[in-house]
Amino acid sequence: MSKKILAIGGSAREDSISKKVLNAFKSHKGDDIEFIVADISRLPIFNQDLESPEPEYLIDWKEQINNADAILFITPEYNRSIPAALKNALDWASRPYGKNVWIGKPAAIAGYSPSLLGAFGAVQDLRKVAAFLGMSIMSQPEFYLAQAHTKFDENGNLIDSSTEEYIINFWKAFRIWIDKVK
């Protein structure tokens, strides 16, 4: 049975490494995965004054999440944590109080960084927030892509075979995780 995965890249930048990593995951997803990339750049900065009545952008954002079987987060590391755009997207979908659409969603996190640490801080912070919001986060295997800027060619194609193999194995584990949670 086909699974609908909502993929959320943490960077709003047009030519971001997030998009390259998302494309690498998409190209190795398999035929049983419908891969939908969310656009979190259109969400305004969270402001409780704007949440009621629920604006159209919030209704649309929550509908994308509700329609997904699972969530795949691709996050860069900004100052040892997650980007503001990603935290903002998480906050909007958990509001207003009592209408959190993250609860029970199977999710996986992949982090990347130009450093040798591969976004360890961002992944751990995102794991903490996602768990608080009620998502069922896959704990193993972890995915940290160090020196991410060296893994893609000038056209954004993945050129590192060990990263490709890791993505394939990550997908296998994520499929099993989704089935267990669902």
ZADREN-246455 format. One line per 10 residues: number of its first residue (from 1); their letters; for each residue z, x, y of C-alpha. Coordinates in pm, whole numbers, plus 50000, padded with zeros to 5 digits. Example, Ala and Ser with C-alpha at 12.3 -4.5 7.8 and 13.67 -1.06 7.14 Angstrom:
<sites>
1) AS) 50780,51230,49550; 50714,51367,49894;
</sites>
This chain:
<sites>
1) MSKKILAIGG) 50000,50000,50000; 49906,50127,50345; 50181,50234,50584; 50156,50199,50960; 50307,50505,51130; 50376,50506,51503; 50351,50868,51617; 50535,50955,51937; 50460,51283,52109; 50729,51405,52343;
11) SAREDSISKK) 50501,51547,52608; 50313,51331,52858; 50081,51617,52956; 49712,51551,52883; 49640,51887,52716; 49978,51927,52551; 50063,52103,52229; 50221,51769,52128; 49872,51621,52108; 49748,51915,51903;
21) VLNAFKSHKG) 50039,51882,51661; 49987,51504,51646; 49620,51561,51563; 49714,51811,51291; 49947,51552,51138; 49680,51283,51172; 49416,51493,50999; 49645,51543,50697; 49790,51191,50674; 49597,51064,50373;
31) DDIEFIVADI) 49412,50737,50330; 49729,50532,50279; 49850,50593,50637; 49742,50408,50949; 49828,50653,51228; 49889,50506,51575; 49969,50739,51864; 50200,50588,52126; 50146,50648,52496; 50493,50687,52646;
41) SRLPIFNQDL) 50361,50818,52979; 50318,50465,53117; 50687,50377,53091; 50872,50401,53424; 51203,50580,53442; 51461,50353,53283; 51641,50134,53534; 51866,49854,53414; 51757,49644,53713; 51407,49629,53560;
51) ESPEPEYLID) 51500,49521,53207; 51551,49150,53261; 51339,48954,53241; 51169,49195,53003; 50860,49336,53177; 50524,49334,53000; 50526,49711,52940; 50860,49679,52760; 50739,49387,52548; 50428,49588,52453;
61) WKEQINNADA) 50631,49901,52377; 50874,49711,52155; 50587,49535,51978; 50433,49873,51885; 50764,49980,51733; 50824,49648,51556; 50474,49657,51403; 50523,50008,51262; 50656,50077,50914; 50796,50409,51032;
71) ILFITPEYNR) 50816,50645,51329; 50701,51007,51347; 50839,51201,51642; 50665,51519,51756; 50883,51686,52015; 50860,51999,52221; 51177,52170,52329; 51257,52160,52700; 51562,52363,52799; 51708,52335,52444;
81) SIPAALKNAL) 51669,51957,52433; 51413,51677,52425; 51179,51597,52713; 51283,51331,52963; 50976,51119,52879; 51084,51096,52515; 51445,51011,52595; 51318,50750,52840; 51100,50588,52570; 51397,50578,52332;
91) DWASRPYGKN) 51618,50420,52598; 51369,50150,52696; 51324,50030,52337; 51700,50007,52285; 51749,49774,52582; 51859,49526,52700; 52186,49540,52511; 52156,49362,52177; 51774,49399,52160; 51746,49750,52012;
101) VWIGKPAAIA) 51423,49761,51806; 51493,50105,51655; 51756,49978,51411; 51659,50039,51049; 51329,50217,51122; 51253,50507,50888; 51175,50810,51101; 51092,51179,51078; 51107,51451,51340; 50884,51754,51387;
111) GYSPSLLGAF) 50965,52000,51661; 50763,52281,51813; 50816,52552,52067; 50649,52866,52200; 50970,53051,52107; 51075,53186,51769; 51337,52911,51731; 51076,52639,51690; 51257,52361,51878; 51578,52361,51677;
121) GAVQDLRKVA) 51778,52236,51977; 51535,51954,52056; 51516,51836,51695; 51893,51829,51664; 51934,51639,51992; 51666,51389,51893; 51827,51348,51550; 52158,51267,51720; 52007,51007,51956; 51790,50849,51685;
131) AFLGMSIMSQ) 52087,50818,51448; 52292,50652,51721; 52008,50405,51780; 52019,50310,51411; 51708,50483,51278; 51708,50621,50924; 51610,50982,50985; 51460,51193,50707; 51683,51498,50682; 51469,51717,50456;
141) PEFYLAQAHT) 51236,51889,50493; 51299,51990,50850; 50996,52081,51059; 51017,52356,51320; 50693,52505,51445; 50766,52837,51613; 50514,53001,51846; 50317,52677,51837; 50069,52793,52099; 49932,53050,51849;
151) KFDENGNLID) 49863,52794,51573; 49561,52625,51735; 49217,52738,51846; 49067,52675,52191; 48949,52330,52075; 49296,52224,51960; 49227,52264,51588; 49503,52390,51361; 49414,52740,51240; 49733,52838,51059;
161) SSTEEYIINF) 49717,52770,50684; 50094,52792,50629; 50149,52525,50897; 49880,52311,50735; 50052,52337,50398; 50386,52253,50559; 50239,51941,50722; 50097,51826,50387; 50436,51869,50218; 50612,51700,50509;
171) WKAFRIWIDK) 50385,51395,50467; 50465,51379,50094; 50838,51378,50167; 50800,51126,50451; 50613,50880,50227; 50895,50899,49972; 51152,50855,50251; 50979,50545,50391; 50972,50385,50045; 51343,50458,49992;
181) VK) 51445,50314,50329; 51217,50009,50308;
</sites>
